[in-house]
């Protein structure tokens, strides 16, 4: 069984934590689109065939999918900051290997190592949950989650500019430099989280999940080359089903699983993960379609005849808008909840793709499409970690967000395979070259719209936040924050942490432990000693409090599961002081 622990005092978070962790997420996301500007030239650059050259992209995808949930779990067990630094370090090594080679196999090795860094994003979200106060957590997690799209969007024009004016190996030297800078900033500005999930690492579960993911994603990414009805493709799909089913049975039997499938099966977690796949599909479609449309020659009758750099600049607003939606998301989510912002985000994405069907005649029109889609995808991506964090214990934050990030990666993989097949089947063949058609581009946008519609349907079935009664007029942002905290503890515990003389204790660590001995929540007391903790379900709990200079204290309490909070003050040192339920 996994038990939480907070043996170390909670560090005081600095103002640099959020930008440093978001920068790390952006650097990691750059790896995913780094080679997009030179994809068509890879066979020549690596002296290999086009089918072999695709392994340079496939290897990064597969390693990222495998590493994301594993690094999340390792972070829960051994320290999220430690695993974040390890992820960035492996990425730097992989980038340097790729920078010094022009042959296929070393390039694949380097790209595989770069993919392992994808685990940095759920680790960053977990660090934020463990250390940031509630009033900063929403916008911080939104920015970290959106860093996947921000990095991908900003990498396109930057990589195009580098590839067009310098040797293509400079792409890897630049990414290695960014990774090294991120490591230094993390060492200087990000303290280690005190939260730990006691237990052992599920090595067999990690191997089983890795094998199942490789068997699933390999035919998705290579199916168009091998043939979707070929024995290899169908055999790998069948093997993935068998392996993942056996892995699931194993995870249900071990005491400290890599992924807690019982938690994952909760309605809010399951539906959020399924919706994440749809958001991933919709995000990647625009990244595949607009750059090709912009760079096709005007002689086709619909191509916009732009250079590689201009095409990247036209798509860059996608990432920039995602970055700027983080504070917008924070305000919307604080008032209406992350389910509402996810629904709004999906509606905006649908609007972007629907309008984009008629906005393909000029470069400025693609910029409008990128801005609208960036706003919608930014809201949707920002909502996903908040929904996950609100549904799982703090000791499982890294693994749960790792699985959610994996779902998005699966969505982008499916999108790449399906859109690639659509564009290939609708292409015109001119002098032996396949030229994508406007018909194929519009079908791709319709597929993205259908994925968004399915995601919207899933989001509508997510459990909503029950709003508390609120006054008609609010005088200040402080009152807004107080009302938000009141809503959050509608189903939970609240009280104050006091010393032996009854004085409030600030920054005390208060941990909520469920009947299975697993952490169900944690927070730091405010300056007045107050704390609030929500409960995932009714039942008995233990509240433990500790602070520097005081002996720890623990108290048993039961929550009935209704909408009334249970008040419980904790005295350090000494016996807890219970207060009657309200």
N, C-alpha and C positions, 0 to 999 in steps of 0.2 A: 504494500500500500504506500502511496505517496503522501508524505506529511510536509507541511510548510514549516519553514523556520525563518526567524529573523535574528540570527545570532549577532549581527553587527548593528550598531546604531544607524538610524536612517540618516543619510547625508542630506545636507541642505542644498536644494537644487539651485543652480546658478541660471542667470538669464541667457547664457550661451548654449544651454543644453539643446533647446529646440532647433535653432539654426544649424548647429553642428550635426545633429542627428539627421535633419532633413538634407543637409549637404551630402552626408554619407549615402542616403537613399538615392539622391540624384546621381551621384557618381556610379553607384551600382547599376542603376537603370540605364546609364549611358552604354553599358556593355551590350545591351540587347539590340540597339540600333546602330552601333558603332560602324558596322560594315555595310549598312544599307546602301550608301552611295557607291560602293565598289562591288556590289554583288555580281553584276553582269561581267565584271572583269576578273573575278576570282579564278576561273579556270586558267586563264592566261598567266595571271600573277603567280599561281601556285604550280603551274606546269602539270595540270591534271585535267580530267574530264569534268563536264558540268555536273554530272550526277555525284561524283566524288567531292566536288567543291561544296556541295550543299551540306556536307558533314561539318563544315566549319561553323555553320549556323545551328545545325541540329544538335551538336555536342553541347553547346552553351545552354540550349533549351533543356536538354535532358539533365545535365548536372544541376541546373538551377532548380528544376522540379524536385529532384532527389534531395538536394541540400536544404531546401526551405523548411520543411517540417522537422528534419533532423536537427538542424542548427537551432531551431526554436526550442526543441526539447532539451538540448544540451545547455542552452541558455537558462532555462528554468532550473536545471540541476546544478550547474557549475558557475553561473554568472553570465548575465546577458552582455555586459560590457566586454567581458573576456572573449566571448564567442563572436561579438561584433568585430573586435580587433583581429581575431583569427580569420574571419571571413574576408575582411579587407586585405589582410596580409596575403592570403592565398590568391586573391584577385590581382594584386600587384605582381606576384611571381608569375602568374599566368600571362599577364600583359607583357612582361619583359621577355618571356619565352617567345611569344608571338612576334615581338618587335625585332627579333634577331634571326628570323627564319623566313624562307620563301619556299618551303616544301610542305607537303600536305600533312604528314603525320605529326611533326612538332607543332604545326599550327593548330591541329585538332587538340593536342594535349594542352596547349596554352589556352585555347578557348574553353575547354572543359573546366580548367581551374578558374577562369574568369566567371563562369556560370555559378560556381559555388558561393559567390558573394551575394546572391539573391536573398540568402537568409538574413542579411543585414536589415532588411525592411521590417519584418515582424519582430526582430530583436529590438530595433529602435522603438517600435510601438510599445513593447513590453517595458522598456526602460522608462518611457514616458508615464505609463500607468503607475509604475512603482514609485515614482519620485515627484511627479508634478501635482500641485493642488487641483482640485476639481475645476476651478474657474479657468485654468489654463489648459486643461487636458483636452477639451473638445477641439479647439483650433489646432493644437499641437499634433494630435493624432491625424487630423484631417490633412495637414501639410505633409506629414510623414507618409501617409497612405498615397497621397497624390504624387509623391516624388517619383513613383514608377512612371507615370505619364509625363511629368515635368522633365525628367532626365531623358526619356525617349524623344520627346518633342524638341528639346533644345539641342540634342546630339545631332539631329539631322542636318541643320544648316552648318553647324560647326564642323562636323565630319566632312560634309561636302566641300567646304572651303579648304580644309586641310588637304583632302584627297585631290582637289583640283589644282593646287598650287605647290604641293610638296610631295615627297615620297610617301606612299601609303603607310609605311611602317611608322611614320610620325603619329598616326592615330593611336598606336599602342603605347608609344613613349609618353604621349600626352595623358592617356588614361592611367598609366602607371604613376605619373606625377600627381594626378588628382587623387588617386588612391593613397599615396604616401602622405599627401597633405591632410586627407581625411583622418588617417591614423594619428598623426600628430595632434590635430585639433581634438580628437576624441580623448587622447591621453591627457590633454590639458584641461578640457572643459567638462567631460562627462564622468562622474563618479560611478563606481560599481553599485548596483542595486543590492540592498540587503535581503531581498526576497529570494528564498530558495525552496525548491520542492525536493524534500528528502526522498531518497530511493536510488535505485540503480538504473543505468541506461539500458533500454530494451534493445540489445544488439540484434537479436533474431528478428524482432519486429522491424528494425531499421533496414535489415537486409531484405526482408520480405516486401516491405513497401517500396524499396528501391527497385527491386526486380519487377514488381507489378507495374510501377510507373514507366519504367523503360519499355516493358512489353506493350504498354498501352500507347505511349506517346511516339514510339518509333514508327509504327505503321501509320499513325496520323500524319506525321511529318514527311514520311517517305512513300506514302501510298500512291501519290501521283506518279512517282518514278517507277515503282514496282508494279503498279496496276491494282486498283481497288478490289478486284475479284481474284487476284493471284493467290496461290497457296501460301506464300510467305506472309502477305498482309493478313489474310483471314486466320492463318495459324497463330500469328502473334496476338491478334485480338482475342482469340479463344484462350490462349495461354494466359493473357493478362487477367481475364475473368477468373480463371481457376486460381491463379496465384493470389489475387486480391481477396477472393473469398476465403482461402485458407489463411491468409494474413489476418483477415477480420476475425475469424474464429480464434486465432492465437491471441489477438489483442484483448478479446473478451475474457480470456482465461488467466492472463498474467496480472500480478498485483500492481505493477507500475508500468503500464503500457506506454508505448511511444505516442500514441494518439488514443485518448479516452473516447471510445466509440459511443459509450452511453451518453456522454456529454454532447458529442457531435450529433447524436440522433435527436436531441431536443429540437423542438419545432423552430425556435428562433435561430439556432445555429445551423440546422440543416437547410432551411429556406434561405438564409443569408449566403451560405456557401453556393447553393444552386444559382441564386441571383448573381453572385460574383462571376460565375462562368459566363452568364449572358452579358454582363458589363465588359468582361474581357473580350468577348467576341466583337462587341460593338466598337470598342476602342481600337482594335487592330485593323478594322476594315478601312477606316479613314487613312491610316498610316500606309496601307497598301495601295489605295486607289488614287488619292490626290497627287502624290509625287509622280506617278506614271502619267496621269492626265496632263500635268503641268509640263512634263518634259517631252511628250510626244510632239513631233513636228507638226506645224500648221498645215502641211500638205495633206494630212489625213482628213482634214475637214472639221476636226473637233479637237485635235491636240492644241495646246497653248504655246508650244515652242519656247519654253523657258529653259534657262541653264540649270545645272544641278544646284548651284548655290541659291538662285532665286526660288526654285521649287522648295528648298529647305526653309527659306525665310517665309514663304507663304504658309507652310504647315507649322512653323514655330509657334504662332499664337495658340495652337492647341495646348502646348505645354505651359505657356505663360498664363493663359486663362485658368488652367487647372490650379496653378500656384495661387492666383489671386482670389480664387473661390474659397480658400480655407477660412478666412475670417467671416465670410458670408455664411458658410456652413455653420460655423460656431454659433452665430446668433440665431439662425433658423432652428438648429438642433436644440439649443438651450430652451427655446420657447415651445417647439412642437415635437421634438424628439427625432432621433436618427431615422426612424421608419419614414417619417414625413419627408425628410430631406432626400432619402433614397428614391422615393416615389417622384418627387419634383425633379430630381436629377434625371431619372429615366424618361420622364415626359419631355424634358429639354433635349435629351439625346434624340428622341423620336422626332421632335420638331426640326432638329438640325439635319437629320438624314432625309426627312420628308421635304424640307426646303431645298436641301442639296441636290435633289433630283432635277431641279430647274435652275440651279446655280453652278453651271459647269461651262459657261461660255467665255469667261474672262478670269484672269488671275485674281483680281480683287474679289470676285465672287467666292473663290476658294478660301480666301482669307476670312470672309464672313462665316462660311461653313465651319472653318476651323475654330473660330471664336465661340460660336454657339455650341459646337460639340465639346469643346474644352470646358465650357461652363457646366454642361450637363454631366460629363464624365467626372469632372472634379467634384461635384456634389455627390455623385454616386460612390466614387472611390472613397471619399471622406466619410461616408456613412457606414461603410462596411466594418472597419475596426471598432467603431463605437458599438455597433450591434453585437459583435463578437465579445468584446470586453465586458459588456453588460450582461452577458449570458454565461460566462465561464468563471471559475475561481481564479484568483490572481496567480496562484501557483501554476496555472496552465496557460497563462496569457501568451507566452512565446510559442508554444506548440500549437495553440488554437489559431493564432494569427498566421503562423507559418502554413497551416493547412488552408486558411482562407486565401493567402497569397498564392498557394499552389493552385487553388481553384481558378483564380484569375489567369494564371499561366496556362492552364488547360484550355481556358476560353480562347486565349490568343493563339494557341496551337491549332485548335479546331478552326478558328477563323482563317488562319494562314492556309490550312489545307483546303478548306471549302472554297475560299475566294480564289486561291490559286487555280483550282480545278475549273471554276466558273470562267475566269479570264482566259484560261487555256482553251476551253471548249468553245468559247464565243469569239476567239481571235481570228483575224484575217491573216492569211499567209502570203507575204510579199517577198519574192526572191529568197525563199527559204526561211524567212524570219516571221515569227508569230507576233502580230501587232494587236494589242488589246483594242477592243471596240467600245464605243459609247454604250452600246447595248449591254456589254459585260459589266461596265462600271455601274450602270443603273440597277442591274440585277444584284450586284454586290451591295448597293445601298439598301435595296429592298430586303435582302437577307439580314442586314444589320438592324433594320427596323423591326423585322419579325423577332429577332433575338431580344430586342428591347421590350417588345410587347410581352414576350414570355417572362422576362425578368420583372416587368411591372405586375403581371399576374401573381408571381411568387411573392413579391413585396407586399401586395395587398393582404396576403394571408399571414404576414408577420404579426405577432402580438404587439399591440400599440401601448404607449405609455398612458396610464390613466391620469388625466389632468387634475390637478388640485384646484379648488375654488380660488380665484384670484380677483383682486379688486379691479375696478374699471379703470382707475388711474394709478400710474406708478410715477413717483417723483424722481427716481434716480436709478443709475445702474446698480448701485449697492442694493437697493430694494429688489431689483430684478434677480440679483445673485441670491439674495435670501429666499425669494420665492422659489427659485430653481432648486436650492438645497432642500427646501421644505417638500417639494414634489418628489425629490429623489429618495427621501427617507420615509415616504408614505408607507412603504412596506419594509420596515427594517428596525434598526436600533439607533438610538441617539442618546447623548448625555454629555458628561464632562469628565475629564481626567484631572484628579485633584491630588495634592500631596497630603502628608499626614496632618497638616494644619488646616486643610481645606482650601488652600490657594490653588488656582488653576495651573496646570502644567502644559506648556506649549510644546509642540513638535514631538509629543509622545506617539509611539507606534502602537496602533490599536488593530489587532488582527481578529478576524471572525473565522472560527473553525467549526465545520459541520460535524454531524454525528459519525461520519466515517473517518474523522481525523484529518480531513483535507481542508485547505484554506479556501474559504468562500468569499473573502474580501479583506481589504486592509486599507488603512488611511492614517494620516497624521493629524493630531489634534491642532486646533487653531490657537491663536494667541490667548483667547479666553478659556482655553482648555476644552472647548467643545469638539465633538466628533460626530459623524454620521456614517452609518453603514447600511446598505440595502441587503436584503436576504433573497436568495434565488428561489427558496421554497419554505413552506412551513416546517416546523420541527425544532428540536433542541439544538442549541449552539453553545460554544464557549467563546467568550470575549477575553482576549489576553492583551494587556497593556504593559509597555516597558518604555523607559526613558533614561537618559544618562543621569547618573547620580541617585537613582531610585531602584529599589528592588522591584522585580516584575510582579504583576498580579493577574489573576484570571478569575472569571466568574461564569457560571452556567446560567443560561437563560433560554426560554422557549418562546418562539414566535408562532402565533396562531395562523399566520398566512393571510389575515385580512388586511384591510387598508389602514390599520392603526399602528403607529410606531410604538415600540417599547422603549421607555426611558430607563437608562441604566448608567449611573455614575460609577467610576472606577477610582479607588483611592490608592496612591502609591506612597509608601508601602502600606500594607494593612489589608483589611477585608473590604470587598466591594460594597458600595452603598446602593442598594436597589431602590428605585423609585417606582411608584405605582404606574401601571399601564394607563395610557390615555386613549 
